[in-house]
Amino acid sequence: MLKSTFTVTGRPVMQTAKQDVEELLKLLPDDSTLEDIHYHLYVLEKIRRGEARAKTEGTLTQDEVEARLRKWITK
């Protein structure tokens, strides 16, 4: 896992992967399955990677996204 710049709760803090997991476990219901935990960790990691990529590569405006989608969407 990447070191996070934002925690699960959205507070800006640098923390380790272990701390991310501990924080996530506190937020999940007690009856969460291993599959639930795995899914939430997967989503959290994908978000973190997306944020890091957006920081290095930039993002698109709404108009740019719509223009790109028009090429793929058929009526």
C-alpha positions in Angstrom: 0.0 0.0 0.0 1.0 3.5 -0.6 1.7 5.9 2.3 -1.4 8.0 2.5 -1.8 11.7 2.4 -5.4 11.4 3.5 -6.8 8.9 6.0 -10.0 6.9 5.6 -11.9 9.6 7.4 -10.4 12.3 5.1 -8.1 13.9 7.6 -4.8 14.9 5.9 -2.1 12.9 7.7 0.9 10.8 6.6 0.5 7.3 8.0 1.6 3.8 7.3 -0.3 1.0 5.6 -0.7 -0.7 9.0 -2.3 2.5 10.4 -4.6 2.7 7.4 -5.8 -0.9 8.1 -6.3 -0.1 11.8 -8.3 3.0 11.0 -10.4 1.1 8.4 -11.1 -1.7 10.9 -12.4 0.8 13.4 -14.9 2.2 10.9 -16.2 -1.2 9.6 -19.1 -3.0 11.4 -18.1 -5.8 13.8 -19.8 -8.4 11.6 -17.7 -7.5 8.5 -16.4 -10.5 6.7 -12.8 -11.0 5.4 -14.2 -10.4 2.0 -15.7 -7.0 3.1 -12.4 -6.0 4.6 -10.5 -7.0 1.5 -12.9 -5.1 -0.7 -12.6 -1.9 1.4 -8.8 -2.1 1.4 -8.8 -2.6 -2.4 -11.1 0.4 -2.9 -8.9 2.5 -0.6 -5.8 1.5 -2.4 -7.3 2.3 -5.8 -8.4 5.8 -4.5 -4.9 6.5 -3.2 -3.3 5.5 -6.5 -5.7 7.6 -8.4 -5.0 10.6 -6.2 -1.3 10.1 -6.7 -1.7 9.7 -10.4 -3.8 12.9 -10.6 -1.2 14.7 -8.7 1.6 13.7 -11.1 -0.3 13.5 -14.4 -3.0 16.1 -13.8 -6.8 15.7 -14.3 -9.3 16.5 -17.0 -12.0 19.1 -17.0 -15.7 18.0 -17.4 -15.7 19.3 -21.0 -12.6 17.2 -21.8 -14.2 14.1 -20.4 -17.4 14.7 -22.3 -15.5 15.2 -25.5 -13.6 12.0 -25.0 -16.7 10.0 -24.2 -18.5 11.3 -27.3 -15.9 9.4 -29.3 -16.9 6.1 -27.6 -20.7 6.5 -27.1 -22.8 5.5 -30.0 -26.5 6.4 -30.4 
